[in-house]
Amino acid sequence: MKPSKDISRLIEIMAALRAPKTGCPWDIEQNFSTIAPYTIEEAYEVADAIARGDLDDLREELGDLLLQVVYHAQMAEEAGEFAFGDVVEAITAKMIRRHPHVFGDEEARSAGMAKGMWEKIKAVEKAEKRDARLARGLDPEDNGKGFLDSVPVALPALTRALKLQEKAARVGFDWSEAAPILDKIEEEIGELREALTTGDAAPIKDEFGDMLFAVVNLGRHLKLDAEAALSGTNEKFRTRFHYVERALEASGNTLEKATLDEMEALWQQAKGEK
């Protein structure tokens, strides 16, 4: 079998890997649940390649992510549910439906995306999903019956906090401005301090989570994505720590042997670097 730019070759490769008698033992024993962590990991590696501006890596990581889509579709086809072509048909139908101002008739294109159209389209999609679940004999509400239950549980915690807050805000459950949220954060810090005096891990964890949730809320009001902001800070910390590491090596010292005061002095130097 030779490489190809045709998606059908990748589908063939996955089918061969999953073949019961001749496939790869590891690939054969996988299921949706065991592969899901790899799918998330590959999505993050795509984001990492983008953040680094490495287009060669991006090409490779996009391929790895595409493999995950093909993998899940192959398992679904084996279960008699759907195939890769059905996945493509579903997303193309969704894109066409969601962009009547691009793919609609002349009248729809000239009208543009009318006010309220997005909500109508989403309502139609939700009704279709509901009917499909009913046809399977499932609960029509796939993510529970609560207003916030449609926010995916598997999202990174900071992102899920943001999504929950955004959705609650749509019905008016929100702060009117950012300033009072700072007071809320200080309140949560105070409650965390109290929890720390108990030495009990459960309330400490609870109050720590409340504090993080409030910080995410502040970021939302400041038009900042907490995940993106923290990602930037992570990279800043890595860069500065690497400066400390290189400076120590240049002086014949090491991270393991250096004192905290020595590392702190270099850290302050790193903060002054552009």
C-alpha positions as CSV (number, residue, x, y, z in Angstrom):
1,M,0.0,0.0,0.0
2,K,1.4,3.4,-1.0
3,P,0.7,6.9,0.5
4,S,-1.8,9.0,-1.2
5,K,-3.4,12.5,-1.1
6,D,-6.8,10.8,-1.4
7,I,-8.8,10.5,1.8
8,S,-9.9,7.1,0.7
9,R,-6.4,5.7,1.3
10,L,-6.4,6.8,4.9
11,I,-9.8,5.2,5.4
12,E,-8.4,2.0,3.8
13,I,-5.4,2.1,6.1
14,M,-7.6,2.4,9.2
15,A,-9.9,-0.4,8.1
16,A,-6.8,-2.6,7.6
17,L,-5.4,-1.7,11.0
18,R,-8.8,-2.7,12.6
19,A,-9.2,-5.9,10.6
20,P,-9.8,-8.7,13.2
21,K,-7.4,-11.3,11.9
22,T,-4.7,-9.3,10.1
23,G,-4.8,-5.9,11.7
24,C,-2.7,-4.3,14.5
25,P,-3.5,-5.9,17.9
26,W,-3.4,-2.5,19.7
27,D,-5.7,-0.8,17.2
28,I,-8.1,-3.7,17.2
29,E,-8.6,-3.6,21.0
30,Q,-9.4,0.2,21.1
31,N,-12.9,1.7,21.5
32,F,-14.4,5.1,21.6
33,S,-13.5,5.7,25.2
34,T,-9.9,4.6,25.0
35,I,-9.3,6.6,21.9
36,A,-11.0,9.8,23.1
37,P,-7.9,11.0,25.2
38,Y,-5.7,10.7,22.1
39,T,-8.2,12.7,20.1
40,I,-8.0,15.5,22.7
41,E,-4.2,15.3,22.8
42,E,-4.0,15.6,19.0
43,A,-6.2,18.7,19.0
44,Y,-3.9,20.3,21.6
45,E,-0.9,19.4,19.5
46,V,-2.5,21.2,16.5
47,A,-3.0,24.3,18.7
48,D,0.6,24.0,19.9
49,A,2.0,23.9,16.3
50,I,-0.1,27.0,15.5
51,A,1.1,28.8,18.6
52,R,4.7,28.1,17.6
53,G,4.1,29.1,14.0
54,D,5.5,25.8,12.8
55,L,3.6,25.0,9.6
56,D,5.5,21.8,8.9
57,D,4.4,20.5,12.3
58,L,0.9,21.9,11.7
59,R,0.6,19.8,8.5
60,E,1.7,16.7,10.4
61,E,-0.5,17.4,13.5
62,L,-3.6,18.1,11.3
63,G,-3.0,14.7,9.8
64,D,-2.8,13.1,13.2
65,L,-6.1,14.8,14.1
66,L,-7.7,13.7,10.9
67,L,-6.7,10.1,11.7
68,Q,-8.6,10.4,14.9
69,V,-11.8,11.3,13.0
70,V,-11.2,8.4,10.6
71,Y,-10.6,6.1,13.6
72,H,-13.8,7.0,15.3
73,A,-15.8,6.7,12.1
74,Q,-14.3,3.3,11.4
75,M,-15.3,2.0,14.8
76,A,-18.8,3.5,14.3
77,E,-19.0,1.7,10.9
78,E,-18.1,-1.6,12.5
79,A,-20.9,-1.0,15.0
80,G,-23.3,-0.4,12.1
81,E,-23.9,3.2,13.1
82,F,-22.3,5.5,10.5
83,A,-19.2,5.7,8.2
84,F,-16.7,8.5,7.4
85,G,-18.9,9.6,4.5
86,D,-21.8,10.2,6.8
87,V,-19.5,12.4,9.0
88,V,-18.6,14.5,5.9
89,E,-22.2,14.7,4.8
90,A,-23.3,15.9,8.3
91,I,-20.7,18.7,8.5
92,T,-21.3,19.9,4.9
93,A,-25.0,19.9,5.6
94,K,-24.5,21.9,8.8
95,M,-22.2,24.5,7.1
96,I,-24.6,25.0,4.2
97,R,-27.6,25.3,6.6
98,R,-25.7,27.8,8.8
99,H,-24.7,30.0,6.0
100,P,-27.8,30.8,3.9
101,H,-26.3,34.2,3.1
102,V,-23.5,32.3,1.2
103,F,-25.1,29.1,0.0
104,G,-28.8,30.1,-0.2
105,D,-30.8,31.3,-3.1
106,E,-30.4,34.8,-4.5
107,E,-32.9,36.3,-2.1
108,A,-31.1,34.7,0.9
109,R,-27.7,35.8,-0.3
110,S,-28.8,39.4,-0.9
111,A,-30.5,39.6,2.6
112,G,-27.4,38.6,4.4
113,M,-27.5,37.0,7.8
114,A,-30.7,38.4,9.2
115,K,-31.1,39.2,12.9
116,G,-32.4,36.1,14.7
117,M,-31.5,33.7,11.9
118,W,-28.7,32.0,13.8
119,E,-31.1,31.2,16.7
120,K,-33.6,29.8,14.2
121,I,-31.0,27.6,12.6
122,K,-29.8,26.3,15.9
123,A,-33.4,25.6,16.9
124,V,-33.9,23.5,13.8
125,E,-30.7,21.6,14.4
126,K,-31.7,20.9,18.0
127,A,-35.2,19.7,16.9
128,E,-33.6,17.4,14.3
129,K,-31.2,16.0,17.0
130,R,-34.1,15.5,19.4
131,D,-36.1,13.6,16.7
132,A,-33.1,11.4,16.0
133,R,-32.7,10.5,19.7
134,L,-36.4,9.7,20.0
135,A,-36.2,7.4,17.0
136,R,-33.4,5.5,18.8
137,G,-35.5,5.3,21.9
138,L,-33.2,7.6,23.9
139,D,-34.0,10.6,26.1
140,P,-34.6,13.5,23.7
141,E,-32.3,15.7,25.8
142,D,-28.9,14.3,25.1
143,N,-27.1,16.5,27.7
144,G,-29.7,16.6,30.4
145,K,-32.8,18.8,30.8
146,G,-31.2,21.8,32.5
147,F,-30.4,25.1,30.8
148,L,-26.7,24.7,31.2
149,D,-26.5,20.9,30.5
150,S,-25.6,21.4,26.9
151,V,-22.2,22.7,27.9
152,P,-19.9,19.7,27.3
153,V,-18.5,18.2,30.5
154,A,-15.3,17.1,28.8
155,L,-14.2,20.7,28.0
156,P,-11.0,21.9,29.8
157,A,-12.2,23.3,33.2
158,L,-11.4,26.9,32.5
159,T,-13.1,26.8,29.1
160,R,-16.2,25.1,30.6
161,A,-16.4,27.7,33.3
162,L,-16.4,30.4,30.6
163,K,-19.1,28.6,28.6
164,L,-21.3,28.1,31.6
165,Q,-21.0,31.8,32.5
166,E,-21.7,32.9,29.0
167,K,-24.8,30.8,28.8
168,A,-26.1,31.9,32.2
169,A,-25.5,35.5,31.1
170,R,-27.9,35.1,28.2
171,V,-30.8,35.0,30.6
172,G,-29.5,37.9,32.7
173,F,-27.7,35.9,35.4
174,D,-24.6,38.0,35.3
175,W,-22.7,40.9,36.8
176,S,-23.4,44.2,35.2
177,E,-19.7,45.2,35.2
178,A,-16.2,43.9,36.0
179,A,-15.5,45.9,39.2
180,P,-17.8,43.9,41.6
181,I,-16.2,40.7,40.5
182,L,-12.9,41.9,42.0
183,D,-14.7,42.1,45.3
184,K,-16.1,38.6,44.7
185,I,-12.6,37.3,44.1
186,E,-11.4,38.9,47.3
187,E,-14.3,37.3,49.1
188,E,-13.4,33.9,47.7
189,I,-9.7,34.4,48.7
190,G,-10.9,35.1,52.2
191,E,-13.0,31.9,52.2
192,L,-10.0,30.0,51.0
193,R,-7.9,31.4,53.8
194,E,-10.5,30.2,56.3
195,A,-10.6,26.8,54.7
196,L,-6.8,26.5,54.9
197,T,-6.9,27.0,58.7
198,T,-9.0,23.8,58.9
199,G,-6.5,21.6,57.1
200,D,-9.4,19.8,55.5
201,A,-8.6,19.0,51.8
202,A,-12.3,18.9,50.7
203,P,-13.3,22.5,51.6
204,I,-9.9,23.8,50.5
205,K,-10.4,22.3,47.1
206,D,-14.0,23.7,47.0
207,E,-12.9,27.2,47.9
208,F,-10.0,27.1,45.5
209,G,-12.4,26.1,42.7
210,D,-14.7,29.0,43.6
211,M,-11.8,31.4,43.4
212,L,-10.8,30.1,40.0
213,F,-14.4,30.4,38.7
214,A,-14.6,34.0,39.8
215,V,-11.3,34.8,38.1
216,V,-12.6,33.3,34.9
217,N,-15.7,35.4,35.3
218,L,-13.6,38.6,35.6
219,G,-11.7,37.6,32.5
220,R,-14.9,37.2,30.6
221,H,-16.0,40.7,31.5
222,L,-12.6,42.1,30.5
223,K,-13.1,40.3,27.1
224,L,-10.3,37.9,28.0
225,D,-10.3,34.1,27.5
226,A,-8.9,32.6,30.7
227,E,-7.5,29.6,28.9
228,A,-5.6,31.8,26.4
229,A,-4.5,34.2,29.1
230,L,-3.1,31.3,31.2
231,S,-1.5,29.8,28.2
232,G,0.4,33.0,27.6
233,T,1.5,33.2,31.2
234,N,2.7,29.5,31.0
235,E,4.9,30.4,28.1
236,K,6.2,33.5,29.8
237,F,7.1,31.4,32.8
238,R,8.8,28.8,30.6
239,T,10.8,31.5,28.8
240,R,12.0,33.2,32.0
241,F,12.9,29.9,33.7
242,H,14.9,29.0,30.6
243,Y,16.7,32.3,30.9
244,V,17.6,31.4,34.5
245,E,18.8,27.9,33.4
246,R,21.0,29.3,30.7
247,A,22.5,32.0,32.9
248,L,23.4,29.5,35.6
249,E,25.0,27.2,33.0
250,A,27.0,30.2,31.6
251,S,28.4,30.8,35.2
252,G,29.2,27.1,35.7
253,N,26.3,26.6,38.0
254,T,23.2,24.3,37.7
255,L,19.5,24.5,38.6
256,E,20.1,21.7,41.1
257,K,23.1,23.4,42.9
258,A,21.9,27.0,42.7
259,T,20.3,28.6,45.8
260,L,16.8,30.2,45.7
261,D,18.3,33.6,46.1
262,E,20.6,33.1,43.1
263,M,17.7,31.9,41.0
264,E,15.5,34.8,42.2
265,A,18.1,37.3,41.1
266,L,18.3,35.8,37.7
267,W,14.5,35.6,37.5
268,Q,14.3,39.4,38.1
269,Q,16.9,39.8,35.3
270,A,14.7,37.7,33.0
271,K,11.7,39.9,33.7
272,G,13.7,42.8,32.4
273,E,14.4,41.0,29.1
274,K,12.2,41.6,26.1
